[in-house]
Amino acid sequence: MYCILASAIIGAASALCSLETCALVGTARPLNCKGIIIKNGGYCGCYDVCAKQAGESCQVRPELDGRWTYGSCEPGLICVPHGEMVGIGYGHCHIPRTTRWLTSMTHNTPCEQMRRARLLSMAVWQGEWTPVCDALGNFYTHQCDNIGQCFCVETHSGKMLTVKTLGAVDCSAQQEVTKEVTTTMIPTKAPAARFLDTMGMSHNTPCEQQRRARLMSMVVWQGQWVPVCDSKGNYLPHQCDNMGQCFCVETMKGTLLTAKSHGTVDCTGNQS
């Protein structure tokens, strides 16, 4: 009986997920993942998908044809059904109690140790970054410093794998990279221009005025952002704060156009 049922399920899955299926649904999907990417985790394995984060809807078990329509949680999280979702196998991603207890008691991963030290430190410098950790306490691949420069890191050690770049960076190709890349900070302005900057003789746009005020201020708070300006002195559409949360702004006034979110954000559709 079980053999017949298994054969029927396999046959149904094979019929549903044929070679023509991916041609119909497409294989490319634009991804803007906060965490890891599940290779071939989409419909019938035709495309990659983002692993679900804590609090997001998920699927407790695969459907009869083997598909995960609602997606699966990232490593370290479990899909817990509740309410009306119990009978249909859907739920939300949660951090297991044991993991939460151990995390709250120890904070012993390199990412958690570095993050706690940075948050408690009274010293803040330009270019400092406070790491963002996942549910297991590992580094998220995509990180940003307190002046909006983003880069990729190795998930366990936090070693930088790319140079810092203003705005979003694609870290999907860095998941398997283990070689550390030594980065060198290159000044973006000539010495004479930097001298004028320090004297307050050249910053006259709203972005430049706000940037200078933030850099000269002795007060630093969690979530503060130092704006990044383009060559004309306007705000770059993509900005990040000192917690690695990124968002889109209006280029002339710096008004926030989106909510803050960890990781990359696409600001192409927010500019008029």
N, C-alpha and C positions, 0 to 999 in steps of 0.2 A: 504493500500500500504506500509506504513512505517512498519507495523507489519510484513508483509511478508518479507520485506527487512531485518529487524532485525533478524527474524527467520532464514533466509538464511545465514546471517553473523555468527550467533551463531552456526548454524549447520556446516558451513565450518570450523570454529575455532575448534569445537569439533572433527571433522574428522581429522584435521591436527594435533592437539595436543592430541593424545591419550596416553594411558598408555605405549604403546610400543615406543612412540617417544623418551622419555628420555633414554630408553635402547639403542636406535640407536645412538643418538647424544652424550650420556654420560652425567654424572652429575657433575663430578669433573673438575674444571678449576683452574690452578695455578694463583693466584691473586697477583698483586704487585701494589695496589691502592695508589694513592697520597692522595685521600680523603676518602669518605665513601664507603661502600659496599652496593649494592642493593640486598637484599635477593630475590632469585628466579627471578631475573630480566633478565635472559638469555632466549634463545630460548625456547618457550613454558613453561617457568618457571622451566626448568630442572636444572639450575645452577645459582650461584650468579655472578654478574658482578660489575665492578667498575663504580661509577657514573662519568659522564663526567665533566671535568674541563673547566674553562673559555678558550675559543678559540678552543675547540675540537668540532668535528662534532657531531651532535645530530639529533634527530627525533622530529619534532614539534607535531605530533599527532600519535597515534598508527595506525597500518595498519588495514585493515578490519577484520582480524582474531585476533586482539588484541595484536599482537606482536610489540615489539620495536626493530627492527633490528639494527638501528644505535645507540640505547641507549638513555637514558635520562640524563638531567643535574642534578647536585647535588643541594640540597636545597639552595635557595638564588640566583640561576642562572635561566635564561630563554633561551629557544631555539628560536633563531631569524632566519627565513629563508631569503635568499637574493640571488640575481642573478638568475641563472638557477635552483636553488634549491627550489624556491618559489612554483612552480607548483607540485613538487613531495613530498613536506612536510619535507624536510631536511634543516638543517641550522647549526649554530654554537652557542655554549653556551656563553651567555653574562651576565655581571652584570647589573641589571636594573639601569637606570639613577638615580632614587631616591635613591637606595642603594649606588651608587657611590658618590652622592652628600652628603648624610648623613655621609658616612664614611670619606670623605675628610674634612667635617666640624667639626666632633665631635670626632672620634676615641675613643668612650666611652665604648667599650667592654673590659673586663679584659685582653684578649689576645692582643688587639691593644695597650692598656695602657702599659702593660708590655713590649711589643716589642719596642714601641717608647722610653720608659725609658732606655731600655738596649742599643739601638742604639745611644742614646744621651749621655750615661754615659761615663765618662773618666776613670772609674775604670773597669778593666777587670781581672777576676780571673780564675784560672784553674778549669774547670768543669762548668763554666758559660754557660747558654743556652739562646739564643735569640729565643723566640717562633715564630712559623710559623702559621699564621692565615688563615682560609678559607674565602670564599666570604662573609659570614655573620659576619666575625670578631671573630668566635669561634676558639678555639685551634684545630689544626689537632691532631688526636689521637696519631700519631707517631711523636716524637720530638728527637733531638740529641743535645748534648752540644758541647763545643768547643774543646774537646779532643776525639771526636768520640764515646762517650758513648750514646746509644740510650735508650729510655724508652717510656712508654705509659702514657698519661694524660687524665683526664676528660675534655671533650670538652668545657664546659662552664667556669669552675673555673680554669682549668690548674693544678689541684691537681695530683700529680704523683700516678699512679696506679700500677706501677711495679718498681723493682729496676733497676738501670742503668746497661746496658750490652754493651760490646764492639761489634759494628756491628749492623746488622739488628735485629729488634724484631717484633714479630707478635702481632698486637694490635686488631685484628678482634674480639677476645673474650672479649675485654675490653669495647665495645661500651655501654653496659648496667651496667657496674660496677660503683658504687658510693662510695664505701668504700675507704678511703685514706690509702695507704700503706706507712708506715714510712720507709725510706731507710737509711742505714748506709754505708758510704764509708769505704771500707776495704782496707788497703794498700796491694798492690800486691807483695811487696818485704820486706824482713827483714830489720831491722834498719841498720845493717852493710852494706847491699847492697845499701840502700838509701844514706848512708853516702858516699860511693864510687861514687855514681851517682853525688852528689853535688860537689865533688872534681874533677869531670871530668876524673876519672881513669878507667872507665869501658865502656864508650860508644864509640865503635870504628867501628860500622857498619854504612852505610849510613843512615839507619832509625834512629838509636840512635843519631847520630850526628845532624841530622836535627831536631829531637825532642828536644834535649837539647838546640839547638840554638833558637828554637821557644819559649820554656818555659822561657829562660833567657832574651829574647828580650824585650825591653820596648816599641816596636812598634807593635801595633795590628791593623789590617785592616779588613774591612768587607769581608768575604769570605776566611779568613785565616784558615788554618788547621794545627793542631798539630798532626803529624803522630803517629799512634799506632803500636808498634812493637810486634812481637811474642817472645817466649822464646829464640829463636836463634838470635834475633836482627834484623830479617827481617821484612819488611812491611806486615801487615795484608792486604789481598786483598781488604777488604771493609774499606773505610775511610769516614769521614764526616768533613765538615768545621764548622766554628762557626756560620753559618747561617742555619744549619740543612740540607744542601745539601750534598748528599752522592754520591760516585763514586767508581770505581774500579781502583786499581793500580797494577803495576808489583811488585812482592814481593821483588826482589833484589835491584832495582834502585828507585822504587817509582814513575815511569813514569805513568801518567794518561792514562788509557786504555778506559775510557768511559767519556761521558759528565756528568757534575754534574746535579743531579735531586733531588727534595725534596722527602723525604721518603726513603723506602728501595730499594736497588738495588741488583740484583743477579749477583755475581761475579764468579760463578762456571764455566762458560763457557769461562772466559777470562784468565785462567791460563793454561800455556802449560805444 
